[in-house]
Amino acid sequence: MSHTVFGLVLILVSLITVAINKSYRQLSPKELKRRARNGDKTAKMLYKAAAYGPTLQILLSVILIVSLSGSFVLISSVLNAWVSLIVIVILLCIVFLWLPYSKLSSVGRHLSYWLSRPLAMALHYLHPLLNRVSHILHYRFKTIGSTGIYNEEDLYELLEWQKEQPDSSISPDKLDVMQHVLTFNHKLVSDVLIPRREVHLVNVNEPIGPILLEELHKTGHSRFPVYEDKQDNIVGTLYIGDLLSKAKEDGKLKDVVKHDTKYVHEDYRLGEVLKAFSTTKQHLFVVVNSFEEFVGIVTIGDILSQLLGVSLTDDFDDYENLRAVAASRAKIEHTKHQKEASETTEVIQ
């Protein structure tokens, strides 16, 4: 009789363990933490154990395995073989096929609430051991340890939350860059390209002269696609630096055009294009669609702007003009000193 009672107790422990596990899987630790910060007492209590992450799952799994195994042994010792088999099969179906996929009941929520504190106390002492087991299983089988907490969306929201903290030691600019890096490869070339209607194309047969120089200079760009006969026929790239070196020689445009045209598809991801820029050492790609039609251009500046979240100007002479470089550095230092002086004044006040 004692075996029967003890077996029933172990079965009850198994069912409670599955119910608790289902409660914790209903909401991620991140969501529980967010609700706890907003004053949700239930979430605050559940988070005490959920904060241990994978080790909580391992502890619950150990409890379930031990209680089920014990109940099977006791059932087999009390009942005959066939009845024991039927009872064990039914119990396995309930524990692994029905309970985990059934709707979370109020009983399960209350059990999780009241047992969160004992679980947290147990994990406080067992965490070092269970965490070690978690790492071994993760690297051995690559199945345990992935909780879904640290996906891209979680990191993005964490950075967003960090911005709102008044005592944040990370500047908003740096946090913006981190967020742009996370979402960078989700974007396609079609999202950032300069569309064909806005691209300034240059005819290869156009003569070099003051009018052409002034026209190109007004665009603010340093590289231009060059076409021959019709605008779909891109034959090379014009670098305005090369054009300036020939301006006084009455040269022809076709003499300075570099026939180095490279193409990317509009459906390429930005990560692929960045790699292509690095491999080819190009600064401009012609963008085509699946019909081999010219739909626009994309520059290294466009890609880096998306990666860093800042607008990069294409001022070709900034790094060739010694005075401009010196003046830009002096301006940065001046702004820095002004900011430091302002912060010192605020502290004194």
Buried (B, 14 or more C-beta within 10 A) or exposed (E): EEEEEBBEBBBEBBBBBBBBBBBBEBBBBBBBBBBBEEEBEBBBBBBBBBBBBBBBBBBBBBBBEBBBEBBBBBBBEBBEEEEBEEBBEEBEEBBEEEBEEEEEEEEBBEBBBEBBEEBBEBBEEBBEEBBEBBEEBBEEEEEBBEBEBEEEEBBBEBBEEBEEEEEEEEEEEEBBBBBBBBBBBEBBBBEBBBEBEEBBBBBBEBEBEEEBBEEBBEEEBBBBBBBBEEEEEBBBBBBBEBBBEBBEEEBBBBEBBEEEBBEBBBEBBBBBBBEBBEEEEBBBBBBBEEEEEBBBBBBBBBBBBBBBBEEBEBEBEEEEEEEEEEEEEEEEEEEEEEEEEEEEEEEEE
